[in-house]
Amino acid sequence: MDSFVGQEVSLKANTGRKKVFQVKGILEQTYPKIFVVKFRERQVERRVSYSYADLLTEVVEISIGENRIGMETN
């Protein structure tokens, strides 16, 4: 994931009870256990962070262009 820092990503996260959070933003930083995506919502800059375990369990999906990032992509 480190190689994608600074690139625009599409994030799709399952928030429970059939609710899905979708946003386009910038992969801002990666850490050993989490990654951070920055986006704008109603003229306010926000950040969300998710763990790599969320990618493994498919709670979160990240796409860059046509490529979906999963744990097979380091």
Distance bins in CASP14 RR format, pairs under 12 A and 6 or more apart:
PFRMAT RR
TARGET T0000
AUTHOR 0000-0000-0000
RMODE 2
METHOD distances of the structure
MODEL  1
1 7 0 0 0 0 0 1 0 0 0 0 0
1 9 0 0 0 0 1 0 0 0 0 0 0
1 27 1 0 0 1 0 0 0 0 0 0 0
1 28 0 0 0 0 0 1 0 0 0 0 0
1 29 0 0 0 0 1 0 0 0 0 0 0
1 30 1 0 1 0 0 0 0 0 0 0 0
1 31 0 0 0 0 1 0 0 0 0 0 0
1 32 0 0 0 0 0 1 0 0 0 0 0
1 33 0 0 0 0 0 1 0 0 0 0 0
1 34 0 0 0 0 0 1 0 0 0 0 0
1 35 1 0 1 0 0 0 0 0 0 0 0
1 36 0 0 0 0 0 1 0 0 0 0 0
1 37 0 0 0 0 0 1 0 0 0 0 0
1 50 0 0 0 0 0 1 0 0 0 0 0
1 51 0 0 0 0 0 1 0 0 0 0 0
1 52 1 0 0 1 0 0 0 0 0 0 0
1 55 0 0 0 0 1 0 0 0 0 0 0
1 60 0 0 0 0 0 1 0 0 0 0 0
1 62 0 0 0 0 1 0 0 0 0 0 0
1 64 0 0 0 0 0 1 0 0 0 0 0
1 69 1 0 0 1 0 0 0 0 0 0 0
1 70 0 0 0 0 1 0 0 0 0 0 0
1 71 0 0 0 0 1 0 0 0 0 0 0
1 72 0 0 0 0 0 1 0 0 0 0 0
1 73 1 0 0 1 0 0 0 0 0 0 0
1 74 1 0 0 1 0 0 0 0 0 0 0
2 27 0 0 0 0 1 0 0 0 0 0 0
2 29 0 0 0 0 1 0 0 0 0 0 0
2 30 1 0 1 0 0 0 0 0 0 0 0
2 31 0 0 0 0 0 1 0 0 0 0 0
2 32 0 0 0 0 0 1 0 0 0 0 0
2 35 0 0 0 0 1 0 0 0 0 0 0
2 69 0 0 0 0 0 1 0 0 0 0 0
2 73 0 0 0 0 0 1 0 0 0 0 0
2 74 0 0 0 0 1 0 0 0 0 0 0
3 27 0 0 0 0 1 0 0 0 0 0 0
3 30 0 0 0 0 1 0 0 0 0 0 0
3 64 0 0 0 0 0 1 0 0 0 0 0
3 67 0 0 0 0 0 1 0 0 0 0 0
3 69 0 0 0 0 0 1 0 0 0 0 0
3 73 0 0 0 0 1 0 0 0 0 0 0
3 74 0 0 0 0 1 0 0 0 0 0 0
4 10 0 0 0 0 0 1 0 0 0 0 0
4 25 0 0 0 0 0 1 0 0 0 0 0
4 26 0 0 0 0 1 0 0 0 0 0 0
4 27 1 0 1 0 0 0 0 0 0 0 0
4 28 0 0 0 0 0 1 0 0 0 0 0
4 29 0 0 0 0 0 1 0 0 0 0 0
4 30 0 0 0 0 1 0 0 0 0 0 0
4 35 0 0 0 0 1 0 0 0 0 0 0
4 37 0 0 0 0 0 1 0 0 0 0 0
4 62 0 0 0 0 1 0 0 0 0 0 0
4 63 0 0 0 0 0 1 0 0 0 0 0
4 64 1 0 1 0 0 0 0 0 0 0 0
4 65 0 0 0 0 0 1 0 0 0 0 0
4 67 0 0 0 0 1 0 0 0 0 0 0
4 69 1 0 0 1 0 0 0 0 0 0 0
4 70 0 0 0 0 0 1 0 0 0 0 0
4 73 0 0 0 0 1 0 0 0 0 0 0
4 74 0 0 0 0 0 1 0 0 0 0 0
5 26 0 0 0 0 1 0 0 0 0 0 0
5 27 1 0 1 0 0 0 0 0 0 0 0
5 28 1 0 0 1 0 0 0 0 0 0 0
5 29 1 0 0 1 0 0 0 0 0 0 0
5 30 1 0 0 1 0 0 0 0 0 0 0
5 31 0 0 0 0 0 1 0 0 0 0 0
5 35 0 0 0 0 1 0 0 0 0 0 0
5 36 0 0 0 0 1 0 0 0 0 0 0
5 37 0 0 0 0 0 1 0 0 0 0 0
5 38 0 0 0 0 0 1 0 0 0 0 0
5 64 0 0 0 0 0 1 0 0 0 0 0
6 25 0 0 0 0 1 0 0 0 0 0 0
6 26 1 0 1 0 0 0 0 0 0 0 0
6 27 1 0 1 0 0 0 0 0 0 0 0
6 28 1 0 0 1 0 0 0 0 0 0 0
6 29 0 0 0 0 1 0 0 0 0 0 0
6 30 0 0 0 0 0 1 0 0 0 0 0
6 35 0 0 0 0 0 1 0 0 0 0 0
6 36 0 0 0 0 0 1 0 0 0 0 0
6 37 0 0 0 0 0 1 0 0 0 0 0
6 38 0 0 0 0 1 0 0 0 0 0 0
6 64 0 0 0 0 0 1 0 0 0 0 0
7 24 0 0 0 0 0 1 0 0 0 0 0
7 25 0 0 0 0 1 0 0 0 0 0 0
7 26 1 0 0 1 0 0 0 0 0 0 0
7 27 1 0 1 0 0 0 0 0 0 0 0
7 28 0 0 0 0 0 1 0 0 0 0 0
7 30 0 0 0 0 0 1 0 0 0 0 0
7 37 0 0 0 0 0 1 0 0 0 0 0
7 38 0 0 0 0 0 1 0 0 0 0 0
7 62 0 0 0 0 0 1 0 0 0 0 0
7 63 0 0 0 0 0 1 0 0 0 0 0
7 64 1 0 1 0 0 0 0 0 0 0 0
7 65 0 0 0 0 1 0 0 0 0 0 0
7 67 0 0 0 0 0 1 0 0 0 0 0
7 69 0 0 0 0 0 1 0 0 0 0 0
8 23 0 0 0 0 0 1 0 0 0 0 0
8 24 1 0 0 1 0 0 0 0 0 0 0
8 25 1 0 1 0 0 0 0 0 0 0 0
8 26 1 0 1 0 0 0 0 0 0 0 0
8 27 0 0 0 0 1 0 0 0 0 0 0
8 28 0 0 0 0 0 1 0 0 0 0 0
8 37 0 0 0 0 1 0 0 0 0 0 0
8 38 0 0 0 0 0 1 0 0 0 0 0
8 39 0 0 0 0 1 0 0 0 0 0 0
8 40 0 0 0 0 0 1 0 0 0 0 0
8 62 0 0 0 0 0 1 0 0 0 0 0
8 63 0 0 0 0 1 0 0 0 0 0 0
8 64 1 0 0 1 0 0 0 0 0 0 0
8 65 0 0 0 0 1 0 0 0 0 0 0
9 22 0 0 0 0 0 1 0 0 0 0 0
9 23 0 0 0 0 1 0 0 0 0 0 0
9 24 1 0 0 1 0 0 0 0 0 0 0
9 25 1 0 1 0 0 0 0 0 0 0 0
9 26 1 0 0 1 0 0 0 0 0 0 0
9 27 1 0 1 0 0 0 0 0 0 0 0
9 28 0 0 0 0 1 0 0 0 0 0 0
9 30 0 0 0 0 0 1 0 0 0 0 0
9 35 0 0 0 0 1 0 0 0 0 0 0
9 36 0 0 0 0 0 1 0 0 0 0 0
9 37 1 0 0 1 0 0 0 0 0 0 0
9 38 0 0 0 0 1 0 0 0 0 0 0
9 39 0 0 0 0 1 0 0 0 0 0 0
9 48 0 0 0 0 0 1 0 0 0 0 0
9 50 0 0 0 0 0 1 0 0 0 0 0
9 60 0 0 0 0 0 1 0 0 0 0 0
9 61 0 0 0 0 0 1 0 0 0 0 0
9 62 1 0 1 0 0 0 0 0 0 0 0
9 63 1 0 0 1 0 0 0 0 0 0 0
9 64 1 0 1 0 0 0 0 0 0 0 0
9 65 0 0 0 0 1 0 0 0 0 0 0
9 67 0 0 0 0 1 0 0 0 0 0 0
9 68 0 0 0 0 0 1 0 0 0 0 0
9 69 1 0 0 1 0 0 0 0 0 0 0
9 70 0 0 0 0 0 1 0 0 0 0 0
10 21 0 0 0 0 0 1 0 0 0 0 0
10 22 1 0 0 1 0 0 0 0 0 0 0
10 23 1 0 0 1 0 0 0 0 0 0 0
10 24 1 0 1 0 0 0 0 0 0 0 0
10 25 1 0 0 1 0 0 0 0 0 0 0
10 26 0 0 0 0 0 1 0 0 0 0 0
10 27 0 0 0 0 0 1 0 0 0 0 0
10 37 0 0 0 0 1 0 0 0 0 0 0
10 39 0 0 0 0 0 1 0 0 0 0 0
10 60 0 0 0 0 0 1 0 0 0 0 0
10 61 0 0 0 0 1 0 0 0 0 0 0
10 62 1 0 0 1 0 0 0 0 0 0 0
10 63 1 0 1 0 0 0 0 0 0 0 0
10 64 1 0 0 1 0 0 0 0 0 0 0
10 65 1 0 0 1 0 0 0 0 0 0 0
10 66 0 0 0 0 0 1 0 0 0 0 0
10 67 0 0 0 0 0 1 0 0 0 0 0
10 68 0 0 0 0 1 0 0 0 0 0 0
10 69 0 0 0 0 1 0 0 0 0 0 0
11 20 0 0 0 0 0 1 0 0 0 0 0
11 21 1 0 0 1 0 0 0 0 0 0 0
11 22 1 0 0 1 0 0 0 0 0 0 0
11 23 1 0 1 0 0 0 0 0 0 0 0
11 24 1 0 0 1 0 0 0 0 0 0 0
11 25 1 0 0 1 0 0 0 0 0 0 0
11 26 0 0 0 0 0 1 0 0 0 0 0
11 27 0 0 0 0 1 0 0 0 0 0 0
11 28 0 0 0 0 0 1 0 0 0 0 0
11 35 0 0 0 0 1 0 0 0 0 0 0
11 36 0 0 0 0 0 1 0 0 0 0 0
11 37 1 0 1 0 0 0 0 0 0 0 0
11 38 0 0 0 0 0 1 0 0 0 0 0
11 39 1 0 0 1 0 0 0 0 0 0 0
11 46 0 0 0 0 0 1 0 0 0 0 0
11 47 0 0 0 0 0 1 0 0 0 0 0
11 48 1 0 0 1 0 0 0 0 0 0 0
11 49 0 0 0 0 0 1 0 0 0 0 0
11 50 0 0 0 0 1 0 0 0 0 0 0
11 54 0 0 0 0 0 1 0 0 0 0 0
11 55 0 0 0 0 0 1 0 0 0 0 0
11 59 0 0 0 0 0 1 0 0 0 0 0
11 60 1 0 0 1 0 0 0 0 0 0 0
11 61 1 0 0 1 0 0 0 0 0 0 0
11 62 1 0 1 0 0 0 0 0 0 0 0
11 63 0 0 0 0 1 0 0 0 0 0 0
11 64 0 0 0 0 0 1 0 0 0 0 0
11 68 0 0 0 0 0 1 0 0 0 0 0
11 69 0 0 0 0 1 0 0 0 0 0 0
12 19 0 0 0 0 0 1 0 0 0 0 0
12 20 1 0 0 1 0 0 0 0 0 0 0
12 21 1 0 0 1 0 0 0 0 0 0 0
12 22 1 0 1 0 0 0 0 0 0 0 0
12 23 0 0 0 0 1 0 0 0 0 0 0
12 24 0 0 0 0 0 1 0 0 0 0 0
12 25 0 0 0 0 0 1 0 0 0 0 0
12 37 0 0 0 0 0 1 0 0 0 0 0
12 48 0 0 0 0 0 1 0 0 0 0 0
12 50 0 0 0 0 0 1 0 0 0 0 0
12 54 0 0 0 0 0 1 0 0 0 0 0
12 55 0 0 0 0 0 1 0 0 0 0 0
12 58 0 0 0 0 1 0 0 0 0 0 0
12 59 0 0 0 0 1 0 0 0 0 0 0
12 60 1 0 0 1 0 0 0 0 0 0 0
12 61 1 0 1 0 0 0 0 0 0 0 0
12 62 1 0 0 1 0 0 0 0 0 0 0
12 63 1 0 0 1 0 0 0 0 0 0 0
12 68 0 0 0 0 1 0 0 0 0 0 0
12 69 0 0 0 0 0 1 0 0 0 0 0
13 19 0 0 0 0 1 0 0 0 0 0 0
13 20 1 0 0 1 0 0 0 0 0 0 0
13 21 1 0 1 0 0 0 0 0 0 0 0
13 22 1 0 0 1 0 0 0 0 0 0 0
13 23 0 0 0 0 1 0 0 0 0 0 0
13 37 0 0 0 0 1 0 0 0 0 0 0
13 39 0 0 0 0 0 1 0 0 0 0 0
13 48 1 0 0 1 0 0 0 0 0 0 0
13 49 0 0 0 0 0 1 0 0 0 0 0
13 50 1 0 0 1 0 0 0 0 0 0 0
13 51 0 0 0 0 0 1 0 0 0 0 0
13 54 1 0 0 1 0 0 0 0 0 0 0
13 55 0 0 0 0 0 1 0 0 0 0 0
13 57 0 0 0 0 0 1 0 0 0 0 0
13 58 0 0 0 0 0 1 0 0 0 0 0
13 59 1 0 0 1 0 0 0 0 0 0 0
13 60 1 0 1 0 0 0 0 0 0 0 0
13 61 1 0 0 1 0 0 0 0 0 0 0
13 62 0 0 0 0 1 0 0 0 0 0 0
14 20 1 0 1 0 0 0 0 0 0 0 0
14 21 1 0 0 1 0 0 0 0 0 0 0
14 22 0 0 0 0 0 1 0 0 0 0 0
14 50 0 0 0 0 0 1 0 0 0 0 0
14 54 0 0 0 0 1 0 0 0 0 0 0
14 55 0 0 0 0 0 1 0 0 0 0 0
14 57 0 0 0 0 1 0 0 0 0 0 0
14 58 1 0 0 1 0 0 0 0 0 0 0
14 59 1 0 1 0 0 0 0 0 0 0 0
14 60 1 0 0 1 0 0 0 0 0 0 0
14 61 0 0 0 0 1 0 0 0 0 0 0
15 21 1 0 1 0 0 0 0 0 0 0 0
15 22 0 0 0 0 0 1 0 0 0 0 0
15 23 0 0 0 0 0 1 0 0 0 0 0
15 48 0 0 0 0 0 1 0 0 0 0 0
15 50 0 0 0 0 0 1 0 0 0 0 0
15 54 0 0 0 0 0 1 0 0 0 0 0
15 59 0 0 0 0 1 0 0 0 0 0 0
15 60 0 0 0 0 0 1 0 0 0 0 0
16 59 0 0 0 0 1 0 0 0 0 0 0
20 59 0 0 0 0 0 1 0 0 0 0 0
20 60 0 0 0 0 0 1 0 0 0 0 0
20 61 0 0 0 0 1 0 0 0 0 0 0
21 37 0 0 0 0 0 1 0 0 0 0 0
21 39 0 0 0 0 0 1 0 0 0 0 0
21 41 0 0 0 0 0 1 0 0 0 0 0
21 46 0 0 0 0 0 1 0 0 0 0 0
21 48 0 0 0 0 1 0 0 0 0 0 0
21 50 0 0 0 0 0 1 0 0 0 0 0
21 54 0 0 0 0 0 1 0 0 0 0 0
21 59 0 0 0 0 0 1 0 0 0 0 0
21 60 0 0 0 0 1 0 0 0 0 0 0
21 61 0 0 0 0 0 1 0 0 0 0 0
22 37 0 0 0 0 0 1 0 0 0 0 0
22 39 0 0 0 0 0 1 0 0 0 0 0
22 41 0 0 0 0 0 1 0 0 0 0 0
22 48 0 0 0 0 0 1 0 0 0 0 0
22 60 0 0 0 0 0 1 0 0 0 0 0
22 61 0 0 0 0 1 0 0 0 0 0 0
22 62 0 0 0 0 0 1 0 0 0 0 0
22 63 0 0 0 0 0 1 0 0 0 0 0
23 37 1 0 0 1 0 0 0 0 0 0 0
23 38 0 0 0 0 1 0 0 0 0 0 0
23 39 1 0 1 0 0 0 0 0 0 0 0
23 40 0 0 0 0 1 0 0 0 0 0 0
23 41 1 0 0 1 0 0 0 0 0 0 0
23 42 0 0 0 0 0 1 0 0 0 0 0
23 46 0 0 0 0 1 0 0 0 0 0 0
23 47 0 0 0 0 0 1 0 0 0 0 0
23 48 1 0 0 1 0 0 0 0 0 0 0
23 50 0 0 0 0 0 1 0 0 0 0 0
23 60 0 0 0 0 0 1 0 0 0 0 0
23 61 0 0 0 0 0 1 0 0 0 0 0
23 62 0 0 0 0 0 1 0 0 0 0 0
23 63 0 0 0 0 0 1 0 0 0 0 0
24 37 0 0 0 0 1 0 0 0 0 0 0
24 38 0 0 0 0 0 1 0 0 0 0 0
24 39 1 0 0 1 0 0 0 0 0 0 0
24 40 0 0 0 0 1 0 0 0 0 0 0
24 41 0 0 0 0 0 1 0 0 0 0 0
24 62 0 0 0 0 0 1 0 0 0 0 0
24 63 0 0 0 0 1 0 0 0 0 0 0
24 64 0 0 0 0 0 1 0 0 0 0 0
24 65 0 0 0 0 0 1 0 0 0 0 0
25 36 0 0 0 0 0 1 0 0 0 0 0
25 37 1 0 1 0 0 0 0 0 0 0 0
25 38 1 0 0 1 0 0 0 0 0 0 0
25 39 1 0 1 0 0 0 0 0 0 0 0
25 40 1 0 0 1 0 0 0 0 0 0 0
25 41 0 0 0 0 0 1 0 0 0 0 0
25 45 0 0 0 0 0 1 0 0 0 0 0
25 46 0 0 0 0 1 0 0 0 0 0 0
25 47 0 0 0 0 1 0 0 0 0 0 0
25 48 0 0 0 0 1 0 0 0 0 0 0
25 62 0 0 0 0 0 1 0 0 0 0 0
25 63 0 0 0 0 0 1 0 0 0 0 0
25 64 0 0 0 0 0 1 0 0 0 0 0
26 35 0 0 0 0 0 1 0 0 0 0 0
26 36 0 0 0 0 1 0 0 0 0 0 0
26 37 1 0 0 1 0 0 0 0 0 0 0
26 38 1 0 1 0 0 0 0 0 0 0 0
26 39 1 0 0 1 0 0 0 0 0 0 0
26 40 0 0 0 0 1 0 0 0 0 0 0
26 45 0 0 0 0 0 1 0 0 0 0 0
26 46 0 0 0 0 0 1 0 0 0 0 0
26 47 0 0 0 0 1 0 0 0 0 0 0
26 48 0 0 0 0 0 1 0 0 0 0 0
26 62 0 0 0 0 0 1 0 0 0 0 0
26 64 0 0 0 0 0 1 0 0 0 0 0
27 34 0 0 0 0 0 1 0 0 0 0 0
27 35 1 0 0 1 0 0 0 0 0 0 0
27 36 1 0 0 1 0 0 0 0 0 0 0
27 37 1 0 1 0 0 0 0 0 0 0 0
27 38 0 0 0 0 1 0 0 0 0 0 0
27 39 0 0 0 0 0 1 0 0 0 0 0
27 47 0 0 0 0 0 1 0 0 0 0 0
27 48 0 0 0 0 0 1 0 0 0 0 0
27 49 0 0 0 0 0 1 0 0 0 0 0
27 50 0 0 0 0 0 1 0 0 0 0 0
27 62 1 0 0 1 0 0 0 0 0 0 0
27 63 0 0 0 0 0 1 0 0 0 0 0
27 64 0 0 0 0 1 0 0 0 0 0 0
27 69 0 0 0 0 1 0 0 0 0 0 0
28 34 0 0 0 0 0 1 0 0 0 0 0
28 35 0 0 0 0 1 0 0 0 0 0 0
28 36 1 0 1 0 0 0 0 0 0 0 0
28 37 1 0 0 1 0 0 0 0 0 0 0
28 38 1 0 1 0 0 0 0 0 0 0 0
28 39 0 0 0 0 1 0 0 0 0 0 0
28 45 0 0 0 0 0 1 0 0 0 0 0
28 46 0 0 0 0 0 1 0 0 0 0 0
28 47 1 0 0 1 0 0 0 0 0 0 0
28 48 0 0 0 0 1 0 0 0 0 0 0
28 49 0 0 0 0 1 0 0 0 0 0 0
29 35 1 0 0 1 0 0 0 0 0 0 0
29 36 1 0 1 0 0 0 0 0 0 0 0
29 37 0 0 0 0 1 0 0 0 0 0 0
29 38 0 0 0 0 1 0 0 0 0 0 0
29 47 0 0 0 0 1 0 0 0 0 0 0
29 48 0 0 0 0 0 1 0 0 0 0 0
29 49 0 0 0 0 1 0 0 0 0 0 0
30 36 1 0 0 1 0 0 0 0 0 0 0
30 37 0 0 0 0 0 1 0 0 0 0 0
30 49 0 0 0 0 0 1 0 0 0 0 0
30 50 0 0 0 0 0 1 0 0 0 0 0
30 51 0 0 0 0 0 1 0 0 0 0 0
30 52 0 0 0 0 1 0 0 0 0 0 0
30 55 0 0 0 0 0 1 0 0 0 0 0
30 62 0 0 0 0 0 1 0 0 0 0 0
30 69 0 0 0 0 0 1 0 0 0 0 0
30 74 0 0 0 0 0 1 0 0 0 0 0
31 49 0 0 0 0 1 0 0 0 0 0 0
31 50 0 0 0 0 0 1 0 0 0 0 0
31 51 0 0 0 0 1 0 0 0 0 0 0
31 52 0 0 0 0 1 0 0 0 0 0 0
32 51 0 0 0 0 0 1 0 0 0 0 0
32 52 0 0 0 0 1 0 0 0 0 0 0
33 49 0 0 0 0 1 0 0 0 0 0 0
33 50 0 0 0 0 0 1 0 0 0 0 0
33 51 1 0 1 0 0 0 0 0 0 0 0
33 52 1 0 0 1 0 0 0 0 0 0 0
33 53 0 0 0 0 1 0 0 0 0 0 0
33 54 0 0 0 0 0 1 0 0 0 0 0
33 55 0 0 0 0 0 1 0 0 0 0 0
33 56 0 0 0 0 0 1 0 0 0 0 0
34 47 0 0 0 0 0 1 0 0 0 0 0
34 48 0 0 0 0 0 1 0 0 0 0 0
34 49 1 0 1 0 0 0 0 0 0 0 0
34 50 1 0 0 1 0 0 0 0 0 0 0
34 51 1 0 1 0 0 0 0 0 0 0 0
34 52 1 0 0 1 0 0 0 0 0 0 0
34 53 0 0 0 0 1 0 0 0 0 0 0
34 54 0 0 0 0 1 0 0 0 0 0 0
34 55 0 0 0 0 0 1 0 0 0 0 0
34 60 0 0 0 0 0 1 0 0 0 0 0
35 47 0 0 0 0 0 1 0 0 0 0 0
35 48 0 0 0 0 1 0 0 0 0 0 0
35 49 1 0 0 1 0 0 0 0 0 0 0
35 50 1 0 0 1 0 0 0 0 0 0 0
35 51 0 0 0 0 1 0 0 0 0 0 0
35 52 1 0 0 1 0 0 0 0 0 0 0
35 53 0 0 0 0 0 1 0 0 0 0 0
35 54 0 0 0 0 1 0 0 0 0 0 0
35 55 0 0 0 0 1 0 0 0 0 0 0
35 60 0 0 0 0 1 0 0 0 0 0 0
35 62 0 0 0 0 1 0 0 0 0 0 0
35 69 0 0 0 0 1 0 0 0 0 0 0
35 70 0 0 0 0 0 1 0 0 0 0 0
36 46 0 0 0 0 0 1 0 0 0 0 0
36 47 1 0 1 0 0 0 0 0 0 0 0
36 48 1 0 0 1 0 0 0 0 0 0 0
36 49 1 0 1 0 0 0 0 0 0 0 0
36 50 0 0 0 0 1 0 0 0 0 0 0
36 51 0 0 0 0 0 1 0 0 0 0 0
36 62 0 0 0 0 0 1 0 0 0 0 0
37 45 0 0 0 0 0 1 0 0 0 0 0
37 46 0 0 0 0 1 0 0 0 0 0 0
37 47 1 0 0 1 0 0 0 0 0 0 0
37 48 1 0 1 0 0 0 0 0 0 0 0
37 49 1 0 0 1 0 0 0 0 0 0 0
37 50 1 0 0 1 0 0 0 0 0 0 0
37 54 0 0 0 0 0 1 0 0 0 0 0
37 60 0 0 0 0 1 0 0 0 0 0 0
37 61 0 0 0 0 0 1 0 0 0 0 0
37 62 1 0 0 1 0 0 0 0 0 0 0
37 63 0 0 0 0 0 1 0 0 0 0 0
37 64 0 0 0 0 0 1 0 0 0 0 0
37 69 0 0 0 0 0 1 0 0 0 0 0
38 44 0 0 0 0 0 1 0 0 0 0 0
38 45 1 0 0 1 0 0 0 0 0 0 0
38 46 1 0 0 1 0 0 0 0 0 0 0
38 47 1 0 1 0 0 0 0 0 0 0 0
38 48 0 0 0 0 1 0 0 0 0 0 0
38 49 0 0 0 0 0 1 0 0 0 0 0
39 45 1 0 0 1 0 0 0 0 0 0 0
39 46 1 0 1 0 0 0 0 0 0 0 0
39 47 1 0 0 1 0 0 0 0 0 0 0
39 48 1 0 0 1 0 0 0 0 0 0 0
40 46 1 0 0 1 0 0 0 0 0 0 0
40 47 0 0 0 0 0 1 0 0 0 0 0
41 47 0 0 0 0 0 1 0 0 0 0 0
41 48 0 0 0 0 0 1 0 0 0 0 0
48 54 0 0 0 0 0 1 0 0 0 0 0
48 60 0 0 0 0 1 0 0 0 0 0 0
48 62 0 0 0 0 0 1 0 0 0 0 0
49 60 0 0 0 0 0 1 0 0 0 0 0
50 56 0 0 0 0 0 1 0 0 0 0 0
50 57 0 0 0 0 0 1 0 0 0 0 0
50 58 0 0 0 0 0 1 0 0 0 0 0
50 59 1 0 0 1 0 0 0 0 0 0 0
50 60 1 0 1 0 0 0 0 0 0 0 0
50 61 0 0 0 0 0 1 0 0 0 0 0
50 62 0 0 0 0 1 0 0 0 0 0 0
50 69 0 0 0 0 0 1 0 0 0 0 0
50 70 0 0 0 0 0 1 0 0 0 0 0
51 57 0 0 0 0 1 0 0 0 0 0 0
51 59 0 0 0 0 1 0 0 0 0 0 0
51 60 0 0 0 0 1 0 0 0 0 0 0
51 71 0 0 0 0 0 1 0 0 0 0 0
52 59 0 0 0 0 0 1 0 0 0 0 0
52 60 0 0 0 0 1 0 0 0 0 0 0
52 62 0 0 0 0 0 1 0 0 0 0 0
52 69 0 0 0 0 0 1 0 0 0 0 0
52 70 0 0 0 0 1 0 0 0 0 0 0
52 71 1 0 0 1 0 0 0 0 0 0 0
52 73 0 0 0 0 0 1 0 0 0 0 0
52 74 0 0 0 0 0 1 0 0 0 0 0
53 59 0 0 0 0 1 0 0 0 0 0 0
53 60 0 0 0 0 1 0 0 0 0 0 0
53 70 0 0 0 0 0 1 0 0 0 0 0
53 71 0 0 0 0 1 0 0 0 0 0 0
54 60 1 0 1 0 0 0 0 0 0 0 0
54 61 0 0 0 0 1 0 0 0 0 0 0
54 62 0 0 0 0 1 0 0 0 0 0 0
54 69 0 0 0 0 0 1 0 0 0 0 0
54 70 0 0 0 0 0 1 0 0 0 0 0
54 71 0 0 0 0 0 1 0 0 0 0 0
55 61 1 0 0 1 0 0 0 0 0 0 0
55 62 1 0 0 1 0 0 0 0 0 0 0
55 63 0 0 0 0 0 1 0 0 0 0 0
55 68 0 0 0 0 0 1 0 0 0 0 0
55 69 1 0 0 1 0 0 0 0 0 0 0
55 70 1 0 1 0 0 0 0 0 0 0 0
55 71 1 0 1 0 0 0 0 0 0 0 0
55 72 0 0 0 0 1 0 0 0 0 0 0
55 73 0 0 0 0 1 0 0 0 0 0 0
55 74 0 0 0 0 0 1 0 0 0 0 0
56 69 0 0 0 0 0 1 0 0 0 0 0
56 70 0 0 0 0 1 0 0 0 0 0 0
56 71 1 0 1 0 0 0 0 0 0 0 0
56 72 0 0 0 0 0 1 0 0 0 0 0
57 70 0 0 0 0 0 1 0 0 0 0 0
57 71 0 0 0 0 0 1 0 0 0 0 0
58 68 0 0 0 0 0 1 0 0 0 0 0
58 69 0 0 0 0 0 1 0 0 0 0 0
58 70 0 0 0 0 1 0 0 0 0 0 0
58 71 0 0 0 0 1 0 0 0 0 0 0
59 70 0 0 0 0 0 1 0 0 0 0 0
60 68 0 0 0 0 0 1 0 0 0 0 0
60 69 0 0 0 0 1 0 0 0 0 0 0
60 70 0 0 0 0 1 0 0 0 0 0 0
60 71 0 0 0 0 0 1 0 0 0 0 0
61 67 0 0 0 0 0 1 0 0 0 0 0
61 68 1 0 0 1 0 0 0 0 0 0 0
61 69 1 0 0 1 0 0 0 0 0 0 0
61 70 1 0 0 1 0 0 0 0 0 0 0
61 71 0 0 0 0 0 1 0 0 0 0 0
62 68 1 0 0 1 0 0 0 0 0 0 0
62 69 1 0 1 0 0 0 0 0 0 0 0
62 70 1 0 0 1 0 0 0 0 0 0 0
62 71 0 0 0 0 0 1 0 0 0 0 0
62 73 0 0 0 0 1 0 0 0 0 0 0
63 69 1 0 0 1 0 0 0 0 0 0 0
63 70 0 0 0 0 1 0 0 0 0 0 0
63 73 0 0 0 0 0 1 0 0 0 0 0
64 70 0 0 0 0 0 1 0 0 0 0 0
64 73 0 0 0 0 1 0 0 0 0 0 0
67 73 1 0 0 1 0 0 0 0 0 0 0
END
